[in-house]
């Protein structure tokens, strides 16, 4: 089959442009919801191509808005597209796309942070975790306010192999503020290295596909936008529960400009902080004078493994929260004596 015949297999019929849909339904982007629309279909086509070969694939699109990505996904000849949109104003425009692509587009009015996708695609698509990724893909151009909490939620799903990952190592292509995209992909020693870098990279192969200039969006955001592609790893680089890894990583980056022993120290109550911090760093073979951004995934693996052993030996340790201890001290001390030096 030649390329022209292949393209003719499915193409959306002529429709109003995304810009016309926005005018037709009065869809102004709401600043308080950090909404920004991408109207250039050449760009949305490019992003969809970066996702992989979507012919006959099953796609879960989050935050479709006025439907620019939705059009590009449908034109990629997918078998099935499920979109979840929280804002009711966008449903009529999406319905227009559904009418133009009979049997291809399912629209759910719901919140991606709580929506359960586990039973939305056929059982036969499920693959073993060790196999190649399933023919299921996630694509999203989410409001910035939602994208970070959602990727953390999905990373936890990856660690548990539930949610969208009951089908196997489902690949994701998502947009983020450029700075967040850089954090997700930052390597050891990079100034953008952060909690997000470790949490994403210990579970996924993370690629910063390309940057979209802010001017391509309506309204134009104050920052450029990064497109990030995630493929879950067969074996996570840290083999500990997600919440434990998250606690160690968050604590370590609490004082990102200081030596790493400051952040690691807040994993322990004040009374035994110095002794336990020294013990943890020594057993994990981590130099206490490295900055958090200089720690590799292997450093974090060692830190998490040692912390797990310490928690197994002391069942109350994991529940310890240094902020609660600070609050308690504040309540006990006269106001003028309160020492906030630990908060930096």
Secondary structure, DSSP 8 states (H G I E B T S, - for coil): --HHHHHHT--------HHHHHHHTT----GGGT--EE--HHHHHHHHHHH---TT-EEEEE--TTSHHHHHHHHTT-SEEEEEES-GGGHHHHHHHHHHSTTTEEEEES-TTT---TTSS-GGG---TTSS--SEEEEE---HHHHHHHHHHHHHHHHHT-GGGGGSS-EEEEEEEHHHHHHHH--TT-TT--HHHHHHHTTEEEEEEEEE-GGGEES--SS-EEEEEEEE-SS-SS-S-HHHHHHHHHHHGGGTTSBHHHHHHTTS-GGGHHHHHHHHHHHHT--TTSBGGG--HHHHHHHHHHHHHHHHHSTTTTT--HHHHHHHHHHHS-GGG---GGG-
